[in-house]
Amino acid sequence: MSLRFFKRKKIAKGITLNMSKSGPSLSFGPRGAKFTIGKRGKRLSLGVPGTGLFYSKKLK
């Protein structure tokens, strides 16, 4: 069994600070469409809220 840590804090409307074991990141955008910048790079995530379906792509 592994131990996971994840905490999400809303900074302003559409801006979220994410804290995890691998480090902090910032997410921008409305529910269902997020652009995230973190230690591991940039990521774009698109989804259909409430369904669990989403697409995520690492950007260069």
PQR file of N, CA, C, O and H, with PARSE charges and radii, in Angstrom:
ATOM      1  N   MET A   1       0.846  -1.163   0.000 -0.4000 1.5000
ATOM      2  CA  MET A   1       0.000   0.000   0.000 -0.0000 2.0000
ATOM      3  C   MET A   1       0.902   1.240   0.000  0.5500 1.7000
ATOM      4  O   MET A   1       1.910   1.280   0.705 -0.5500 1.4000
ATOM      5  N   SER A   2       0.534   2.246  -0.792 -0.4000 1.5000
ATOM      6  CA  SER A   2       1.318   3.473  -0.840 -0.0000 2.0000
ATOM      7  C   SER A   2       0.550   4.624  -0.188  0.5500 1.7000
ATOM      8  O   SER A   2      -0.679   4.612  -0.115 -0.5500 1.4000
ATOM      9  H   SER A   2      -0.285   2.215  -1.364  0.4000 1.0000
ATOM     10  N   LEU A   3       1.294   5.599   0.274 -0.4000 1.5000
ATOM     11  CA  LEU A   3       0.716   6.763   0.918 -0.0000 2.0000
ATOM     12  C   LEU A   3       0.706   7.911  -0.082  0.5500 1.7000
ATOM     13  O   LEU A   3       1.736   8.202  -0.691 -0.5500 1.4000
ATOM     14  H   LEU A   3       2.292   5.608   0.215  0.4000 1.0000
ATOM     15  N   ARG A   4      -0.426   8.565  -0.263 -0.4000 1.5000
ATOM     16  CA  ARG A   4      -0.552   9.687  -1.176 -0.0000 2.0000
ATOM     17  C   ARG A   4      -0.940  10.936  -0.411  0.5500 1.7000
ATOM     18  O   ARG A   4      -1.642  10.875   0.598 -0.5500 1.4000
ATOM     19  H   ARG A   4      -1.263   8.329   0.231  0.4000 1.0000
ATOM     20  N   PHE A   5      -0.466  12.084  -0.915 -0.4000 1.5000
ATOM     21  CA  PHE A   5      -0.825  13.367  -0.324 -0.0000 2.0000
ATOM     22  C   PHE A   5      -1.232  14.305  -1.447  0.5500 1.7000
ATOM     23  O   PHE A   5      -0.510  14.439  -2.435 -0.5500 1.4000
ATOM     24  H   PHE A   5       0.105  12.133  -1.735  0.4000 1.0000
ATOM     25  N   PHE A   6      -2.388  14.961  -1.305 -0.4000 1.5000
ATOM     26  CA  PHE A   6      -2.840  15.930  -2.289 -0.0000 2.0000
ATOM     27  C   PHE A   6      -3.780  16.911  -1.603  0.5500 1.7000
ATOM     28  O   PHE A   6      -4.717  16.504  -0.915 -0.5500 1.4000
ATOM     29  H   PHE A   6      -2.974  14.853  -0.502  0.4000 1.0000
ATOM     30  N   LYS A   7      -3.530  18.194  -1.789 -0.4000 1.5000
ATOM     31  CA  LYS A   7      -4.369  19.239  -1.212 -0.0000 2.0000
ATOM     32  C   LYS A   7      -4.581  20.311  -2.268  0.5500 1.7000
ATOM     33  O   LYS A   7      -3.640  20.707  -2.955 -0.5500 1.4000
ATOM     34  H   LYS A   7      -2.769  18.524  -2.348  0.4000 1.0000
ATOM     35  N   ARG A   8      -5.803  20.777  -2.396 -0.4000 1.5000
ATOM     36  CA  ARG A   8      -6.158  21.781  -3.395 -0.0000 2.0000
ATOM     37  C   ARG A   8      -6.744  22.991  -2.676  0.5500 1.7000
ATOM     38  O   ARG A   8      -7.629  22.849  -1.833 -0.5500 1.4000
ATOM     39  H   ARG A   8      -6.568  20.455  -1.838  0.4000 1.0000
ATOM     40  N   LYS A   9      -6.246  24.192  -3.012 -0.4000 1.5000
ATOM     41  CA  LYS A   9      -6.712  25.426  -2.389 -0.0000 2.0000
ATOM     42  C   LYS A   9      -7.078  26.434  -3.471  0.5500 1.7000
ATOM     43  O   LYS A   9      -6.251  26.773  -4.317 -0.5500 1.4000
ATOM     44  H   LYS A   9      -5.526  24.307  -3.697  0.4000 1.0000
ATOM     45  N   LYS A  10      -8.323  26.913  -3.442 -0.4000 1.5000
ATOM     46  CA  LYS A  10      -8.789  27.893  -4.406 -0.0000 2.0000
ATOM     47  C   LYS A  10      -8.223  29.263  -4.038  0.5500 1.7000
ATOM     48  O   LYS A  10      -8.443  29.737  -2.923 -0.5500 1.4000
ATOM     49  H   LYS A  10      -8.995  26.638  -2.754  0.4000 1.0000
ATOM     50  N   ILE A  11      -7.499  29.904  -4.953 -0.4000 1.5000
ATOM     51  CA  ILE A  11      -6.900  31.213  -4.712 -0.0000 2.0000
ATOM     52  C   ILE A  11      -7.856  32.312  -5.156  0.5500 1.7000
ATOM     53  O   ILE A  11      -8.083  33.274  -4.422 -0.5500 1.4000
ATOM     54  H   ILE A  11      -7.320  29.518  -5.858  0.4000 1.0000
ATOM     55  N   ALA A  12      -8.412  32.173  -6.345 -0.4000 1.5000
ATOM     56  CA  ALA A  12      -9.375  33.114  -6.911 -0.0000 2.0000
ATOM     57  C   ALA A  12     -10.245  32.321  -7.883  0.5500 1.7000
ATOM     58  O   ALA A  12      -9.996  31.140  -8.125 -0.5500 1.4000
ATOM     59  H   ALA A  12      -8.228  31.391  -6.940  0.4000 1.0000
ATOM     60  N   LYS A  13     -11.246  32.961  -8.428 -0.4000 1.5000
ATOM     61  CA  LYS A  13     -12.112  32.269  -9.377 -0.0000 2.0000
ATOM     62  C   LYS A  13     -11.297  31.799 -10.584  0.5500 1.7000
ATOM     63  O   LYS A  13     -10.718  32.612 -11.305 -0.5500 1.4000
ATOM     64  H   LYS A  13     -11.449  33.921  -8.232  0.4000 1.0000
ATOM     65  N   GLY A  14     -11.257  30.498 -10.796 -0.4000 1.5000
ATOM     66  CA  GLY A  14     -10.529  29.922 -11.918 -0.0000 2.0000
ATOM     67  C   GLY A  14      -9.053  29.678 -11.681  0.5500 1.7000
ATOM     68  O   GLY A  14      -8.360  29.233 -12.595 -0.5500 1.4000
ATOM     69  H   GLY A  14     -11.727  29.837 -10.211  0.4000 1.0000
ATOM     70  N   ILE A  15      -8.538  29.957 -10.468 -0.4000 1.5000
ATOM     71  CA  ILE A  15      -7.122  29.732 -10.151 -0.0000 2.0000
ATOM     72  C   ILE A  15      -7.021  28.866  -8.901  0.5500 1.7000
ATOM     73  O   ILE A  15      -7.591  29.190  -7.859 -0.5500 1.4000
ATOM     74  H   ILE A  15      -9.102  30.318  -9.726  0.4000 1.0000
ATOM     75  N   THR A  16      -6.290  27.763  -9.019 -0.4000 1.5000
ATOM     76  CA  THR A  16      -6.172  26.810  -7.931 -0.0000 2.0000
ATOM     77  C   THR A  16      -4.707  26.485  -7.650  0.5500 1.7000
ATOM     78  O   THR A  16      -3.931  26.265  -8.580 -0.5500 1.4000
ATOM     79  H   THR A  16      -5.827  27.500  -9.865  0.4000 1.0000
ATOM     80  N   LEU A  17      -4.327  26.453  -6.376 -0.4000 1.5000
ATOM     81  CA  LEU A  17      -3.007  26.012  -5.957 -0.0000 2.0000
ATOM     82  C   LEU A  17      -3.136  24.554  -5.538  0.5500 1.7000
ATOM     83  O   LEU A  17      -3.936  24.222  -4.663 -0.5500 1.4000
ATOM     84  H   LEU A  17      -4.957  26.631  -5.621  0.4000 1.0000
ATOM     85  N   ASN A  18      -2.351  23.693  -6.160 -0.4000 1.5000
ATOM     86  CA  ASN A  18      -2.370  22.264  -5.867 -0.0000 2.0000
ATOM     87  C   ASN A  18      -1.083  21.890  -5.146  0.5500 1.7000
ATOM     88  O   ASN A  18       0.008  22.225  -5.607 -0.5500 1.4000
ATOM     89  H   ASN A  18      -1.702  23.963  -6.870  0.4000 1.0000
ATOM     90  N   MET A  19      -1.204  21.204  -4.026 -0.4000 1.5000
ATOM     91  CA  MET A  19      -0.038  20.757  -3.269 -0.0000 2.0000
ATOM     92  C   MET A  19      -0.045  19.235  -3.232  0.5500 1.7000
ATOM     93  O   MET A  19      -1.053  18.620  -2.884 -0.5500 1.4000
ATOM     94  H   MET A  19      -2.091  20.932  -3.651  0.4000 1.0000
ATOM     95  N   SER A  20       1.086  18.631  -3.593 -0.4000 1.5000
ATOM     96  CA  SER A  20       1.195  17.185  -3.533 -0.0000 2.0000
ATOM     97  C   SER A  20       2.600  16.801  -3.097  0.5500 1.7000
ATOM     98  O   SER A  20       3.458  17.663  -2.908 -0.5500 1.4000
ATOM     99  H   SER A  20       1.905  19.131  -3.876  0.4000 1.0000
ATOM    100  N   LYS A  21       2.825  15.529  -2.942 -0.4000 1.5000
ATOM    101  CA  LYS A  21       4.118  15.029  -2.518 -0.0000 2.0000
ATOM    102  C   LYS A  21       5.213  15.408  -3.527  0.5500 1.7000
ATOM    103  O   LYS A  21       6.367  15.598  -3.143 -0.5500 1.4000
ATOM    104  H   LYS A  21       2.128  14.828  -3.095  0.4000 1.0000
ATOM    105  N   SER A  22       4.859  15.516  -4.798 -0.4000 1.5000
ATOM    106  CA  SER A  22       5.848  15.832  -5.828 -0.0000 2.0000
ATOM    107  C   SER A  22       6.091  17.331  -5.983  0.5500 1.7000
ATOM    108  O   SER A  22       6.974  17.726  -6.745 -0.5500 1.4000
ATOM    109  H   SER A  22       3.922  15.362  -5.110  0.4000 1.0000
ATOM    110  N   GLY A  23       5.333  18.176  -5.283 -0.4000 1.5000
ATOM    111  CA  GLY A  23       5.549  19.618  -5.323 -0.0000 2.0000
ATOM    112  C   GLY A  23       4.300  20.391  -5.666  0.5500 1.7000
ATOM    113  O   GLY A  23       3.270  19.802  -5.995 -0.5500 1.4000
ATOM    114  H   GLY A  23       4.616  17.855  -4.664  0.4000 1.0000
ATOM    115  N   PRO A  24       4.381  21.734  -5.592 -0.5600 1.5000
ATOM    116  CA  PRO A  24       3.215  22.585  -5.875  0.2800 2.0000
ATOM    117  C   PRO A  24       3.005  22.803  -7.375  0.5500 1.7000
ATOM    118  O   PRO A  24       3.929  22.656  -8.174 -0.5500 1.4000
ATOM    119  N   SER A  25       1.771  23.157  -7.738 -0.4000 1.5000
ATOM    120  CA  SER A  25       1.447  23.533  -9.110 -0.0000 2.0000
ATOM    121  C   SER A  25       0.276  24.502  -9.081  0.5500 1.7000
ATOM    122  O   SER A  25      -0.463  24.571  -8.099 -0.5500 1.4000
ATOM    123  H   SER A  25       1.020  23.276  -7.089  0.4000 1.0000
ATOM    124  N   LEU A  26       0.114  25.247 -10.162 -0.4000 1.5000
ATOM    125  CA  LEU A  26      -0.994  26.189 -10.310 -0.0000 2.0000
ATOM    126  C   LEU A  26      -1.852  25.757 -11.479  0.5500 1.7000
ATOM    127  O   LEU A  26      -1.334  25.399 -12.537 -0.5500 1.4000
ATOM    128  H   LEU A  26       0.715  25.191 -10.960  0.4000 1.0000
ATOM    129  N   SER A  27      -3.177  25.790 -11.292 -0.4000 1.5000
ATOM    130  CA  SER A  27      -4.122  25.458 -12.359 -0.0000 2.0000
ATOM    131  C   SER A  27      -4.978  26.680 -12.664  0.5500 1.7000
ATOM    132  O   SER A  27      -5.431  27.384 -11.761 -0.5500 1.4000
ATOM    133  H   SER A  27      -3.597  26.081 -10.433  0.4000 1.0000
ATOM    134  N   PHE A  28      -5.189  26.916 -13.956 -0.4000 1.5000
ATOM    135  CA  PHE A  28      -5.990  28.041 -14.422 -0.0000 2.0000
ATOM    136  C   PHE A  28      -7.107  27.527 -15.308  0.5500 1.7000
ATOM    137  O   PHE A  28      -6.893  26.615 -16.106 -0.5500 1.4000
ATOM    138  H   PHE A  28      -4.822  26.345 -14.690  0.4000 1.0000
ATOM    139  N   GLY A  29      -8.304  28.100 -15.178 -0.4000 1.5000
ATOM    140  CA  GLY A  29      -9.403  27.761 -16.067 -0.0000 2.0000
ATOM    141  C   GLY A  29     -10.636  27.299 -15.334  0.5500 1.7000
ATOM    142  O   GLY A  29     -10.596  26.992 -14.142 -0.5500 1.4000
ATOM    143  H   GLY A  29      -8.478  28.840 -14.529  0.4000 1.0000
ATOM    144  N   PRO A  30     -11.747  27.252 -16.072 -0.5600 1.5000
ATOM    145  CA  PRO A  30     -13.019  26.823 -15.483  0.2800 2.0000
ATOM    146  C   PRO A  30     -13.082  25.308 -15.324  0.5500 1.7000
ATOM    147  O   PRO A  30     -12.210  24.580 -15.799 -0.5500 1.4000
ATOM    148  N   ARG A  31     -14.110  24.860 -14.661 -0.4000 1.5000
ATOM    149  CA  ARG A  31     -14.335  23.426 -14.475 -0.0000 2.0000
ATOM    150  C   ARG A  31     -14.465  22.759 -15.848  0.5500 1.7000
ATOM    151  O   ARG A  31     -15.251  23.197 -16.688 -0.5500 1.4000
ATOM    152  H   ARG A  31     -14.818  25.451 -14.275  0.4000 1.0000
ATOM    153  N   GLY A  32     -13.695  21.707 -16.061 -0.4000 1.5000
ATOM    154  CA  GLY A  32     -13.754  20.989 -17.326 -0.0000 2.0000
ATOM    155  C   GLY A  32     -12.665  21.372 -18.312  0.5500 1.7000
ATOM    156  O   GLY A  32     -12.475  20.675 -19.309 -0.5500 1.4000
ATOM    157  H   GLY A  32     -13.056  21.352 -15.379  0.4000 1.0000
ATOM    158  N   ALA A  33     -11.939  22.466 -18.063 -0.4000 1.5000
ATOM    159  CA  ALA A  33     -10.842  22.890 -18.945 -0.0000 2.0000
ATOM    160  C   ALA A  33      -9.773  23.560 -18.092  0.5500 1.7000
ATOM    161  O   ALA A  33      -9.968  24.678 -17.617 -0.5500 1.4000
ATOM    162  H   ALA A  33     -12.093  23.032 -17.254  0.4000 1.0000
ATOM    163  N   LYS A  34      -8.655  22.889 -17.899 -0.4000 1.5000
ATOM    164  CA  LYS A  34      -7.598  23.407 -17.024 -0.0000 2.0000
ATOM    165  C   LYS A  34      -6.257  23.447 -17.734  0.5500 1.7000
ATOM    166  O   LYS A  34      -5.924  22.564 -18.525 -0.5500 1.4000
ATOM    167  H   LYS A  34      -8.496  21.981 -18.285  0.4000 1.0000
ATOM    168  N   PHE A  35      -5.493  24.494 -17.435 -0.4000 1.5000
ATOM    169  CA  PHE A  35      -4.107  24.612 -17.854 -0.0000 2.0000
ATOM    170  C   PHE A  35      -3.294  24.613 -16.567  0.5500 1.7000
ATOM    171  O   PHE A  35      -3.511  25.463 -15.703 -0.5500 1.4000
ATOM    172  H   PHE A  35      -5.763  25.211 -16.793  0.4000 1.0000
ATOM    173  N   THR A  36      -2.361  23.673 -16.425 -0.4000 1.5000
ATOM    174  CA  THR A  36      -1.610  23.511 -15.191 -0.0000 2.0000
ATOM    175  C   THR A  36      -0.121  23.706 -15.433  0.5500 1.7000
ATOM    176  O   THR A  36       0.440  23.184 -16.397 -0.5500 1.4000
ATOM    177  H   THR A  36      -2.185  22.982 -17.127  0.4000 1.0000
ATOM    178  N   ILE A  37       0.511  24.469 -14.541 -0.4000 1.5000
ATOM    179  CA  ILE A  37       1.954  24.691 -14.585 -0.0000 2.0000
ATOM    180  C   ILE A  37       2.529  24.180 -13.269  0.5500 1.7000
ATOM    181  O   ILE A  37       2.099  24.586 -12.190 -0.5500 1.4000
ATOM    182  H   ILE A  37       0.056  24.893 -13.758  0.4000 1.0000
ATOM    183  N   GLY A  38       3.506  23.284 -13.376 -0.4000 1.5000
ATOM    184  CA  GLY A  38       4.114  22.730 -12.172 -0.0000 2.0000
ATOM    185  C   GLY A  38       5.554  22.340 -12.406  0.5500 1.7000
ATOM    186  O   GLY A  38       6.133  22.629 -13.452 -0.5500 1.4000
ATOM    187  H   GLY A  38       3.855  22.954 -14.254  0.4000 1.0000
ATOM    188  N   LYS A  39       6.112  21.689 -11.432 -0.4000 1.5000
ATOM    189  CA  LYS A  39       7.501  21.246 -11.459 -0.0000 2.0000
ATOM    190  C   LYS A  39       7.780  20.296 -12.627  0.5500 1.7000
ATOM    191  O   LYS A  39       8.882  20.280 -13.174 -0.5500 1.4000
ATOM    192  H   LYS A  39       5.641  21.454 -10.582  0.4000 1.0000
ATOM    193  N   ARG A  40       6.794  19.522 -12.995 -0.4000 1.5000
ATOM    194  CA  ARG A  40       6.954  18.542 -14.072 -0.0000 2.0000
ATOM    195  C   ARG A  40       6.631  19.092 -15.457  0.5500 1.7000
ATOM    196  O   ARG A  40       6.675  18.353 -16.441 -0.5500 1.4000
ATOM    197  H   ARG A  40       5.898  19.534 -12.551  0.4000 1.0000
ATOM    198  N   GLY A  41       6.307  20.377 -15.542 -0.4000 1.5000
ATOM    199  CA  GLY A  41       6.029  20.995 -16.838 -0.0000 2.0000
ATOM    200  C   GLY A  41       4.614  21.534 -16.927  0.5500 1.7000
ATOM    201  O   GLY A  41       3.947  21.762 -15.918 -0.5500 1.4000
ATOM    202  H   GLY A  41       6.271  20.976 -14.742  0.4000 1.0000
ATOM    203  N   LYS A  42       4.166  21.735 -18.178 -0.4000 1.5000
ATOM    204  CA  LYS A  42       2.843  22.297 -18.446 -0.0000 2.0000
ATOM    205  C   LYS A  42       1.914  21.203 -18.958  0.5500 1.7000
ATOM    206  O   LYS A  42       2.337  20.299 -19.678 -0.5500 1.4000
ATOM    207  H   LYS A  42       4.707  21.550 -18.998  0.4000 1.0000
ATOM    208  N   ARG A  43       0.634  21.298 -18.574 -0.4000 1.5000
ATOM    209  CA  ARG A  43      -0.348  20.273 -18.950 -0.0000 2.0000
ATOM    210  C   ARG A  43      -1.689  20.925 -19.254  0.5500 1.7000
ATOM    211  O   ARG A  43      -2.100  21.864 -18.572 -0.5500 1.4000
ATOM    212  H   ARG A  43       0.290  22.033 -17.989  0.4000 1.0000
ATOM    213  N   LEU A  44      -2.360  20.429 -20.270 -0.4000 1.5000
ATOM    214  CA  LEU A  44      -3.701  20.867 -20.637 -0.0000 2.0000
ATOM    215  C   LEU A  44      -4.653  19.704 -20.398  0.5500 1.7000
ATOM    216  O   LEU A  44      -4.409  18.593 -20.869 -0.5500 1.4000
ATOM    217  H   LEU A  44      -2.026  19.666 -20.824  0.4000 1.0000
ATOM    218  N   SER A  45      -5.742  19.954 -19.664 -0.4000 1.5000
ATOM    219  CA  SER A  45      -6.730  18.917 -19.360 -0.0000 2.0000
ATOM    220  C   SER A  45      -8.123  19.399 -19.750  0.5500 1.7000
ATOM    221  O   SER A  45      -8.550  20.486 -19.361 -0.5500 1.4000
ATOM    222  H   SER A  45      -5.940  20.856 -19.282  0.4000 1.0000
ATOM    223  N   LEU A  46      -8.815  18.581 -20.517 -0.4000 1.5000
ATOM    224  CA  LEU A  46     -10.183  18.875 -20.931 -0.0000 2.0000
ATOM    225  C   LEU A  46     -11.065  17.718 -20.515  0.5500 1.7000
ATOM    226  O   LEU A  46     -10.685  16.557 -20.670 -0.5500 1.4000
ATOM    227  H   LEU A  46      -8.468  17.698 -20.833  0.4000 1.0000
ATOM    228  N   GLY A  47     -12.250  18.026 -19.984 -0.4000 1.5000
ATOM    229  CA  GLY A  47     -13.129  16.963 -19.525 -0.0000 2.0000
ATOM    230  C   GLY A  47     -14.584  17.347 -19.555  0.5500 1.7000
ATOM    231  O   GLY A  47     -14.944  18.501 -19.785 -0.5500 1.4000
ATOM    232  H   GLY A  47     -12.559  18.969 -19.858  0.4000 1.0000
ATOM    233  N   VAL A  48     -15.409  16.354 -19.320 -0.4000 1.5000
ATOM    234  CA  VAL A  48     -16.849  16.545 -19.226 -0.0000 2.0000
ATOM    235  C   VAL A  48     -17.199  16.431 -17.740  0.5500 1.7000
ATOM    236  O   VAL A  48     -17.194  15.329 -17.190 -0.5500 1.4000
ATOM    237  H   VAL A  48     -15.117  15.416 -19.134  0.4000 1.0000
ATOM    238  N   PRO A  49     -17.507  17.569 -17.076 -0.5600 1.5000
ATOM    239  CA  PRO A  49     -17.762  17.550 -15.642  0.2800 2.0000
ATOM    240  C   PRO A  49     -18.864  16.559 -15.229  0.5500 1.7000
ATOM    241  O   PRO A  49     -19.913  16.463 -15.866 -0.5500 1.4000
ATOM    242  N   GLY A  50     -18.588  15.836 -14.155 -0.4000 1.5000
ATOM    243  CA  GLY A  50     -19.564  14.904 -13.613 -0.0000 2.0000
ATOM    244  C   GLY A  50     -19.552  13.518 -14.229  0.5500 1.7000
ATOM    245  O   GLY A  50     -20.275  12.636 -13.768 -0.5500 1.4000
ATOM    246  H   GLY A  50     -17.735  15.913 -13.638  0.4000 1.0000
ATOM    247  N   THR A  51     -18.733  13.303 -15.282 -0.4000 1.5000
ATOM    248  CA  THR A  51     -18.719  12.003 -15.944 -0.0000 2.0000
ATOM    249  C   THR A  51     -17.468  11.183 -15.655  0.5500 1.7000
ATOM    250  O   THR A  51     -17.486   9.959 -15.779 -0.5500 1.4000
ATOM    251  H   THR A  51     -18.145  14.020 -15.657  0.4000 1.0000
ATOM    252  N   GLY A  52     -16.378  11.852 -15.269 -0.4000 1.5000
ATOM    253  CA  GLY A  52     -15.117  11.153 -15.071 -0.0000 2.0000
ATOM    254  C   GLY A  52     -14.324  11.022 -16.364  0.5500 1.7000
ATOM    255  O   GLY A  52     -13.219  10.479 -16.346 -0.5500 1.4000
ATOM    256  H   GLY A  52     -16.363  12.847 -15.169  0.4000 1.0000
ATOM    257  N   LEU A  53     -14.851  11.500 -17.477 -0.4000 1.5000
ATOM    258  CA  LEU A  53     -14.157  11.442 -18.768 -0.0000 2.0000
ATOM    259  C   LEU A  53     -13.321  12.694 -18.953  0.5500 1.7000
ATOM    260  O   LEU A  53     -13.814  13.811 -18.798 -0.5500 1.4000
ATOM    261  H   LEU A  53     -15.748  11.941 -17.492  0.4000 1.0000
ATOM    262  N   PHE A  54     -12.043  12.498 -19.287 -0.4000 1.5000
ATOM    263  CA  PHE A  54     -11.200  13.648 -19.530 -0.0000 2.0000
ATOM    264  C   PHE A  54     -10.043  13.261 -20.437  0.5500 1.7000
ATOM    265  O   PHE A  54      -9.718  12.086 -20.607 -0.5500 1.4000
ATOM    266  H   PHE A  54     -11.643  11.591 -19.413  0.4000 1.0000
ATOM    267  N   TYR A  55      -9.436  14.286 -21.012 -0.4000 1.5000
ATOM    268  CA  TYR A  55      -8.267  14.130 -21.874 -0.0000 2.0000
ATOM    269  C   TYR A  55      -7.187  15.042 -21.319  0.5500 1.7000
ATOM    270  O   TYR A  55      -7.460  16.199 -20.999 -0.5500 1.4000
ATOM    271  H   TYR A  55      -9.700  15.240 -20.874  0.4000 1.0000
ATOM    272  N   SER A  56      -5.972  14.543 -21.199 -0.4000 1.5000
ATOM    273  CA  SER A  56      -4.885  15.320 -20.648 -0.0000 2.0000
ATOM    274  C   SER A  56      -3.663  15.162 -21.546  0.5500 1.7000
ATOM    275  O   SER A  56      -3.332  14.058 -21.977 -0.5500 1.4000
ATOM    276  H   SER A  56      -5.749  13.603 -21.459  0.4000 1.0000
ATOM    277  N   LYS A  57      -2.991  16.292 -21.823 -0.4000 1.5000
ATOM    278  CA  LYS A  57      -1.834  16.264 -22.690 -0.0000 2.0000
ATOM    279  C   LYS A  57      -0.741  17.137 -22.103  0.5500 1.7000
ATOM    280  O   LYS A  57      -0.991  18.267 -21.685 -0.5500 1.4000
ATOM    281  H   LYS A  57      -3.260  17.189 -21.474  0.4000 1.0000
ATOM    282  N   LYS A  58       0.490  16.595 -22.073 -0.4000 1.5000
ATOM    283  CA  LYS A  58       1.639  17.360 -21.615 -0.0000 2.0000
ATOM    284  C   LYS A  58       2.095  18.258 -22.751  0.5500 1.7000
ATOM    285  O   LYS A  58       2.239  17.811 -23.889 -0.5500 1.4000
ATOM    286  H   LYS A  58       0.693  15.676 -22.412  0.4000 1.0000
ATOM    287  N   LEU A  59       2.320  19.521 -22.437 -0.4000 1.5000
ATOM    288  CA  LEU A  59       2.734  20.495 -23.446 -0.0000 2.0000
ATOM    289  C   LEU A  59       4.244  20.715 -23.353  0.5500 1.7000
ATOM    290  O   LEU A  59       4.846  20.502 -22.301 -0.5500 1.4000
ATOM    291  H   LEU A  59       2.203  19.884 -21.512  0.4000 1.0000
ATOM    292  N   LYS A  60       4.839  21.136 -24.444 -0.4000 1.5000
ATOM    293  CA  LYS A  60       6.287  21.381 -24.488 -0.0000 2.0000
ATOM    294  C   LYS A  60       6.618  22.737 -23.943  0.5500 1.7000
ATOM    295  O   LYS A  60       7.788  23.117 -23.901 -0.5500 1.4000
ATOM    296  H   LYS A  60       4.350  21.309 -25.299  0.4000 1.0000
TER
END
